[in-house]
Amino acid sequence: MVIHDSRRFRRFTQVALSASVLAVAAAWTPAARGAATLCGSVVTDDLTLDQDLTCPADGLIVGADGVRIDLDGHSITGAGAGVGISVTGHAGVTIFGDGTIATFRTAVQIGESRDVVIKDTVLAENVDGVDVMQGSRGITIKANEFDTNSVRGVMLRSGVTDVEVKNNTFTGNRIGMLVNGPTNAIVKANFISSSLLAGIRVGPTATDNLLLDNVIIANPAGIEFVITAGASATGNTVQDNHVTANTCGLKGPTAGNTFRGNLVTANVTDFCA
């Protein structure tokens, strides 16, 4: 009888141990990998960070369409160089999760990609927060915080179309947003303050873009249309923005663009060349 119970106990133990091993193996998925192993890695599956990540060069490189990167409240911190998260040649990527990407050359860089969403993220103390590069379209940047990036919070380059930048907060960046040369971009309902040069700067090749319902306050220039080689932007619409308490509210040549419903008031100079 004792022998029978002993064998039954051993069989029970083996079954229980096997089940435990399978459970651990099932839990070890790409979405739960330890962040310490991820610097410079190519991400091809959905990923949720489970700890902060500190990288000497690049952070994460998106390597497939449809990838979702959930920061889950954690940070990806660089050493002043590299890219925090790069997306090149992919579609349907989402970066989110109430986390922080800080102290990289570029926090998030998007090139030749479409339908990428960046939301609910703090991008701080980088050179550039988000850089949307040539060949990208259908990019959404919403509900983020851009703080003290040393060149630009958001950069929209030439050859970029159908971008929406909305409901973000920009504070203390050199330039809050550079709408350098995109077409069909919507810049809507952002709060931009305390920039070192300009809240929104519009480059000479930007056309068919809409700047709508933004609050732009306490910058050297609120909205600035820059001149390059004697040319400046045309074909853009600036509507229902509140531009106040800046050194210059609206700066630069504005001919060829449409302005309606803007409140440009209480600046040191409301309009300047």
C-alpha positions, 0 to 999 in steps of 0.5 A: 500500500505504501509503495502504491501511494509513493508511485502515485505521488511521483506521477503526480509530481511529474505531471505538476512539474511538467505543467509548471514548465509549460506555463513558464514557457507560454509566458516567455513571449516576445511581448514580455521580454526583459527590456535589458535585452532589447537595445538595438534589437529588431522588433517583429512582434507586439512588444510590451516593456516590463522595465525601463530601458537604457541604451548607449546607441539605438533603442528599438528598430521596428522590423515588421508591419502592424507592430504595437510597442506599448511602453506601459509606463516605462522609459527608453533613455539614450546617451545623446545619440542614436534613435529611440524607436525607428520605423522605416518601410513599414505600415500600421505601427503604433507606439503608445503606453504613457512612457517616456523616450528621452536623450536620443538624437531622435526619439522616434524616426519615421521614414518611407512608412504609412499609417503610423501612430504615436500617442500618449508618450513623453518625448523629452530632452532629445535633439528631435522628438519626432522626425517624419521623413520623406516618403511617409504618409498617413502619420498620426501624432497625438496626445503626446508631450514634447519637452525641451528637445534641443532642435525640434519637437516635431519635424515634418519634412518634404515629401511627407503627406497626410500627417495629423499632429493634434492634441499635443503639448509642446514646452521649452523646445527650440522650435515646437514644430517645423512644418518644413515641406509636407502637403496635406498636414493637419496641425490641430489643437496643440498647446505650444509654449516657451519655445526658444525660437518659434512655436510653429515654423512653416518652411518654404515648400510647405503647401496645402496644410492646415494649422487649426485651433492651436494655442501658441503662447510665450514664444519669440515667434508664435507662427513663423513663415521662413524665407529660403532663397527668396521663397516662402510657403504658399497655399496653407490655411491658418485658422482659429488659432490663439496666438498671444503673449509672444514676442512676435505673434505672426512673423514673416511673409504670409502672402499666398496663404489663407488666414481666418478666425485667428486671435493674434493679440497681446503679443509684444508685436502682433505682426512682424517681418 
